[in-house]
Amino acid sequence: MAEGRTLDLHLHLLDRQVIDRDGRYVCKVDDVELEVDETGRPFVTAILVGPRALGPRLGGRLGRWVSAIGRRIADGQSPEPPRIDFALVSDIGSAITIVRSRADVDVGSLEGWVDAHIISRIPGSGHASK
């Protein structure tokens, strides 16, 4: 990705799917982490994912509820939302492509919880108990 590219965060990043180098779905961008350079200009340092990132962005009662669910699901993990370093981004298009594989980016706590506690219990899901 070209350094110094100007992005509209709402248009180019937020709520976009992130795909890995093999074209597989990784996550969705729920928020971004910004820093400010020496000239006072902001730049993106990381993609933040999951309910712990989305909750504060939503705000209000719904945001607090989403954040609480995220903390509950992430029991024992850092209270900070999972992040993908922006240096891993190779392309920004209709989806955001990263240079690593999905297995190398540990951001799937919500997806893992949903699979273990909901999807696996649906008859015919391929994971259901007999």
C-alpha positions in Angstrom: 0.0 0.0 0.0 1.3 3.5 -0.8 2.5 5.5 2.1 1.0 8.9 2.5 -2.3 7.9 0.8 -5.2 10.0 2.0 -8.2 7.9 3.2 -11.7 8.7 4.2 -12.0 6.3 7.2 -15.8 5.9 6.8 -15.6 5.3 3.1 -12.4 3.2 2.8 -11.9 1.4 6.1 -14.8 1.1 8.6 -17.1 -1.9 8.2 -15.1 -3.3 5.4 -14.2 -7.0 5.3 -10.6 -8.0 5.9 -9.3 -10.9 3.7 -6.0 -12.7 4.0 -3.4 -13.3 1.3 -5.3 -16.4 0.2 -8.6 -14.5 -0.2 -10.2 -15.9 2.9 -12.3 -13.9 5.2 -10.5 -12.8 8.4 -12.8 -10.2 10.1 -14.6 -6.9 9.6 -13.1 -3.5 10.5 -14.9 -2.3 13.6 -12.7 0.7 14.4 -9.2 2.0 13.7 -6.3 3.1 15.8 -4.8 6.5 15.0 -1.6 8.3 15.9 -0.5 11.8 15.1 2.8 12.6 13.4 5.2 15.4 14.2 3.2 17.8 11.9 0.0 17.0 13.7 -1.4 14.9 10.9 -3.2 11.7 11.9 -2.3 8.3 10.4 -3.8 4.8 10.8 -1.6 2.4 12.9 -4.0 -0.5 13.3 -7.3 -2.1 12.4 -9.4 -2.9 15.5 -11.9 -5.7 15.4 -14.6 -7.3 17.5 -17.2 -6.1 20.0 -14.6 -4.5 22.2 -13.7 -2.1 19.3 -17.3 -1.7 18.0 -18.9 -0.9 21.4 -17.2 2.5 22.0 -17.8 3.4 18.4 -21.6 2.8 18.7 -21.8 4.6 22.1 -24.8 4.8 24.4 -26.5 1.8 26.0 -26.1 -0.3 22.9 -22.4 0.4 22.8 -22.0 -0.5 26.5 -23.9 -3.7 25.9 -21.8 -4.7 22.9 -18.6 -4.0 24.8 -19.8 -6.0 27.8 -20.5 -9.0 25.5 -17.0 -8.6 24.0 -15.4 -8.6 27.4 -17.4 -11.7 28.5 -16.4 -13.6 25.3 -12.8 -12.6 25.7 -12.5 -13.8 29.3 -8.9 -14.0 30.3 -7.7 -11.9 27.3 -6.5 -8.3 27.2 -9.3 -5.7 27.7 -8.0 -4.0 24.5 -9.7 -5.0 21.2 -7.9 -7.4 18.9 -5.8 -5.4 16.4 -4.1 -5.9 13.0 -1.1 -3.7 12.5 -1.8 -1.5 9.5 1.7 -2.3 8.1 0.2 -5.7 7.2 -2.3 -4.1 4.8 -1.4 -4.7 1.2 -4.5 -3.4 -0.6 -7.6 -1.3 0.1 -10.4 -2.0 -2.3 -13.9 -3.4 -1.9 -12.2 -5.4 0.9 -8.9 -4.8 2.8 -6.3 -7.4 2.0 -3.5 -8.3 4.4 -0.2 -10.0 3.7 -0.6 -12.8 6.3 -2.9 -15.8 6.5 -6.0 -15.9 8.6 -4.3 -18.4 11.0 -1.4 -16.0 11.6 -3.8 -13.1 12.7 -5.4 -13.8 16.1 -8.6 -11.8 15.9 -11.3 -14.4 15.8 -12.5 -14.6 19.5 -16.1 -13.7 18.6 -16.2 -16.0 15.6 -14.8 -18.8 17.6 -17.2 -18.3 20.5 -20.2 -18.1 18.1 -19.0 -21.3 16.4 -18.5 -23.2 19.7 -21.7 -22.0 21.5 -24.2 -21.4 18.7 -23.3 -22.9 15.3 -22.0 -26.2 16.6 -25.4 -26.8 18.3 -27.4 -26.4 15.1 -28.4 -29.8 13.7 -26.7 -30.3 10.4 -23.9 -27.8 11.0 -21.3 -30.4 10.7 -20.3 -29.8 14.3 -23.4 -30.8 16.1 -23.3 -33.5 18.9 -25.0 -36.8 18.1 
